[in-house]
């Protein structure tokens, strides 16, 4: 349901980027077999939080190819926090987390995904979007922002004299 199998064929045709798949799942052996002989696909398995954060920071982008209607994309928020743009499938709530062309891209087709990857492989594009990604995280997703919004909601619900 997370959709990593949809990325293997795409990365067979992309030379300028590597696909690093983190995490474990029931289809890992199938994915490894599907990607046999594809030199730019690597599996790193389940990583401790510190190593995962480092992987986010070093990435040109995080791709979230979910095939289901996710209600929230924690992976996207983690990427933005690391200053890494995200490319997400235009499905469910994931597109709501991205400012198209500023903090990442959304896609529906393989061609749209390829274009987004090619665009982010340009060093200047990735650097600028990374700064914007971190700024978006700071503006919307930090603990302080959530507490401010929560307190504002409580204040708005208080009876007025």
PyMOL commands that set and color helices and strands:
alter all, ss='L'
color gray80, all
select helices_A, chain A and resi 5-12+28-34+49-58+74-81+94-97+110-120+123-140+143-157
alter helices_A, ss='H'
color red, helices_A
select strands_A, chain A and resi 19-22+41-45+62-64+86-89+104-107
alter strands_A, ss='S'
color yellow, strands_A
deselect
rebuild
show_as cartoon
